[in-house]
């Protein structure tokens, strides 16, 4: 959800790519439905392993769960990072995904903007 939200609101300034240390086989149905209900884009969203983006030019790494913070690999070049944990609603009802979507919108967007000076 974070990738979609950041790219929707800040896509003219930055590009977000979401990747995980242990990605699921598909994006959770609840996440897709929560994004659609808020008229946020879902095209092209798929789980990616963090190894797939290690050699990308990345300006900021944002870890959103404690496991990812601990398991996040070392990037080939120094990359600033921030940790902003969110509840993982996987397997929970749609309402949980909606709460997390709104939490991402209200906390992650300002944090990224502040850190990157946009």
C-alpha positions, -999 to +999 in steps of 0.1 A: +000+000+000+029+024+008+043+021-028+009+030-042+002+059-018+036+075-021+036+073-059+001+086-061+008+117-040+045+123-047+050+106-080+059+139-097+088+142-073+100+107-064+094+071-072+087+045-045+094+009-049+082-016-023+102-047-015+103-071+014+127-095+031+101-123+028+075-112+003+042-131-001+033-147-034+008-119-042-003-086-028-030-092-002-065-089-015-074-067+014-046-043+005-058-041-032-094-036-021-084-008+004-065+010-023-093+007-048-118+020-022-096+052-019-092+055-057-055+047-054-037+029-082-031-009-080-018-015-115+017-030-115+017-038-078+034-072-070+055-085-042+093-079-047+122-093-028+146-066-015+174-083-034+157-072-066+163-035-058+197-037-041+215-022-071+189+005-078+198+041-071+179+045-038+178+078-019+159+065+012+151+031+026+120+031+048+114+000+069+078-004+079+080-035+102+103-045+129+113-077+112+123-058+080+143-033+101+163-062+116+167-082+084+172-053+059+203-060+039+233-036+035+229-017+003+260-014-020+263+023-014+255+042+018+217+047+019+199+067+046+171+049+062+142+056+086+120+031+105+083+038+107+065+007+118+029-001+107+006-029+118+006-058+094-031-065+086-024-097+066-052-122+072-074-096+089-107-081+077-108-053+052-113-027+080-078-034+092-063-028+058-083+005+056-069+016+090-034+008+079-039+026+046-049+057+065-021+054+089+004+052+060-012+083+045-011+103+077+024+093+089+045+080+061+038+107+035+049+135+059+079+116+071+092+110+035+085+146+026+103+159+056+133+136+052+137+143+014+129+180+018+099+180-005 
